[in-house]
Amino acid sequence: MRRLLLTVLLGSLWSGSHASAASCGLFGLTVDSPAVLQAVERKAGCTFRAIRWFQDWDAPYNRAYARTLTGLNRELELSWQPRTRTSAGVRGVPYREIAAGRHDAYLRQFARDVRREGAPLRITFAPEMNGNWGAYQLSASNTPADFVRAWRRIVNVFRAEGAPVRWVWTPNILYPGMPSSYRALYPGGEWVHEVGLDGYNWGTTNPWNRWLSFRDTFAPSYRELKRVAGTKPVQLGELASVEQGGSKAAWIREMCAALPGFGQIRQAFWFHLKDGRVDWRLTTSEAALDAFRRCVRTRR
């Protein structure tokens, strides 16, 4: 998935009465601004306890946004993409460079900024690193071994700086032609606190996908994840369905019924963004939104 950087707005956008709404349970949300978050929570009738945002490499820690969310008693999660944007396009930051220490000064400053804010932070470094569609993903010169070394280097730098971070390793769900196994990309339990999965029901929005239920989307990958990471807590870092090709409301109802069978899942972040022509948002129909409301009431 291609991401949008979050727009930082002031905490004055929030109303105190809304911040006290009932919890959305295990569900978190990925949004592109606090104003959008406020609007979604008003419609859903609940408060998402954890908020996820994206940052590219070389950008400083978004302390203003983190401070806004912390003031609202929200848990913080950063999806950190090792890529930079230039006039020539998007460039991936090679894992070998990170592993060799060439980015240590940036990492130390980032870690110090997180420590100064003081709020606990989850970081997913290089989400969907097992993909074959992004600037920082695998290639002949960007190998699974390089990724593992880079991950461990980053974690060690943050530990040395005393940053309050939990590290979340999050591959994409299994797919045909995947260039590496989960096991080859796993940094090891010593360097990972939680594991995750990114997965979507694309429906009929493109010719190479078909409508898949929540179980179809996640079950095989969840089993493989447990084989690699054991009893680590699991989150769904990116989760959503489209409307095209079936009933999104029915998909959400099936998700709600299926979740208890995925016993290690502790959090699920709905991807509330429109990505080009594909609209993943919870609010694409009143039926989908109502199904989510009902799910939250039964899963609190």
N, C-alpha and C positions, 0 to 999 in steps of 0.2 A: 504494500500500500504506500502511496505517496502521501506525505504529510504536509500539513500547514503548521507553521510556527504559531504558538499561541500569542494573541494580542493581549498585552497587559493593561487592564483597566483598574480603576481605583476601587477599594473596598466599599466606597460610598454607594456603589451600584446595588448593594445588597440591602434587603430589609431585615430587621431583627426578627420579625415574626416569622418570616419564611425560613430563616436559619434554624428555627426550633421545630420544624416539621418532623414527622416520624422518619426513621431511617429507611433507606431503600435496601436494607439487609446486606447481603454479600455483594450487591452490585455497586461498582464504581462507574465512572463516566470519563470518556475522553471527549473534550470539547475544545473549541478554538478561542473562547473568551469567557470570562466570568459572567458577562451579560447573557450569553447563550445558556450557560449552566443555570442561571437563575430562572430563565424562561422554561427550560426543560423541567426543572424541579417543581415549578408552579403547576405545570400540566400533569406531571406524574404524581404530585401530591406527596412526595417524599424527598428526603435529603440524601444525596450520594455521599457516603462516608469517605471515599477516596477519589481523588482526581488525578488524571494522568495527562501529561503533556509531553511534547517532543522538542528536542533541541538538536541542532547540528554541531559538528566539531568546531572548535575554535571560538564558539560563542560562550560568553561567561555564564555562570550559573544565574538563572533568572530569579534573583533574590526578591524582587518586588512581587512577582506572582506568587512565589512560595510564601512570602509574608502575608499576602492577602488571604491565601487559603488557610494558613496556620491560624490567622485571626478568626477564622470561621470554624475552627476545630476540625479541619479536614486532614486526612492522611495524604501524603505527597508521594507521587510516583513519577519518575522521569524516564522517558524512553529516549536514550541517547544514541544518536546515529553518527558513526564515524565517517562523515562526509562534509565537504565544504562546497560552497556555491561561489562561482566566479562568473565573469562575463562570458567565459567559454562554456559554461554549463556546470554540472554537478560532478565533483571529483571525490572518489572514495579515498579515505586515509588508509594506506596499507597497514595491515596488522603487523607486518615485520618492523615497520617504523616505530609503532607503539611499543612492541616487545623489546626493541633495541634501546629504548629510553629517549628517543628523539622528541617525544612530546611530554616529557616529565615536568617541565616548567609549567605548561598549561594544566596538566593534571594536578600538580600541587596547588596551584592557585584556585582551581575549581574546588578541590577538597577543602581548602581553607575557608572558602566562601560558604560552603555547606556547613562546616563546623561553626562558623561565626553566627549563622542563622540559628543553629541549635536544634531545629526541628528534625526529627527522624525522617529519612528519605529512602525510598526504594529506588534503585536504578536498574533498568534493563539496558545493558550495553549491547549495541548491534542487534536490535530485534530482527527476527527472521533471517539470521545469519546463514541458514541452510538454503536460502532461496537462490534463484539464478536470474533475478530481474533488477537488482539494485546496484548502485555504484560501489558499495562496500562489501558485496557478497563474494562468494568463493570463485576462484580462478586458479590457473596454474601457478600464479605468483602470489596468491592470497589463499593459503591452504588451511585446512582444519587445524593442523599443528600450530600454524602462525596465529590463528584465532585464540587458541588455548593459551599460548604464551602471552599474547596481548592482554587477555582477560586477567590472567594472574598478575601481570605487572600493574595494571590499573588498580586492582584490589589491594595489592601490597602498598602502593603509593597512598591510597586513601586511608588505609589502616595506620600507616606511619604518621599521617597528619591528624589522626583522631577524629575523622569525619563520621557522624552517626548514620551510616549507610547499610542497608540490607541489599544484597545483590541478587537479582532475579534473572535467571537464564531462560530466554524465551525464543525457541525456534518456531518456525511456521509449522503448521500441521503437515504430515506426510503427504507427498504428492509424487506422481510418476516422474521418473528422471531426476529425482533429487540428487544433487552432486555429492552428498556426504551423509553418513548415518548420524543419528543423534549421539551415539556413543563416541564417535571420533571428535565431535565438537564439544563434548561436555568437559568443563574445566576441572571437575572433581569436587566432591562434597566439601572440602576444606575452603574452597573459594566461592561457594554458592550457598545462599540461604534459602532461596525459594526457586521453583521452576515454573515455567508457564508455557502457554500455547497461544498462537495467533491463528484464528480460523474464521472463515466466512461462508455463508450460503449465498453463492453468486446467482442462483436461480438460472434464468435464461438471458442474463444481461450480456453474455458472449457465447460464441458457438462451441467453445471447448468445455463448458461447464454444464451441469444439470442441477435440478432442484435436489438438495440434500437436507435431511432432517438434522437436528442438533446431534443426535447420536451418530448418524452417518458422518457428520463433519468432524467430530472430536474423538469418538470412542477408540479407533485404531491407534491414533497418535497418543492418546492418554495412556493406553496400555504400554506402548513403547516407552513413553516418558517414565513411567514407574519402573520399568525394567532397568533403565539407565540410572535414575536418580533415587530409587528406593522410596522412602517415606517422606521425602521433602514436601513441604506444603506446595500446592499447585494453585496457580491463578490462570485465568483466561485473560491475557493481556490485551487482545483485540478480539472482539466478538460482535457479530451483527448478521442480519439477513436483509435481503432485498424483498421487494413486493412482487417482482416479475417472475412468473413461472409457477406460482402457487399462492398459498395464503401465509403472509407474514405473521398474522395474528395466531394462526394455528401453529406455526413454527415456534413462536414464543411460548405458547401453551405447552407444546411438547418439550421444549427446553426446560420449562419449570418442573414438569413431571419427571424429567430424566436426571436433573441435577443431583438428587439424593443418591443416585447410583454411582456418582463420581465423588467418592467420599473424601478425597484429598483436596478437592477444590475449596479454597477459602475465600476467593474473591474473583469477580468476573467484571471486566470493564467493557461496557457497551461503547462501540465506536460511533459516536454521535457526530459524524461529519459526512458531507457530500464530497465524493472523490470524482471529479469530472462529471460524467453523466450518471454515475452510480450513486444512489442515495441510500446511505446506511442508517440514517437517523431514526430514532425511536418514534418520531412524530410524523412519519410519512403517511400514516392513516390513523383515524380515530380508533379503528378496530385493533391495530397493533398497539397503540398506546394503552387502550383499555386492557388488552391481554397482559401487558407489562404491569399495570396497576394491580391486577388480580394476582399475578405471580408474586409481586412484592408482599402483598397482604398475607399470602400463604407461606412465604419463605423467610419472614423476619425471624 
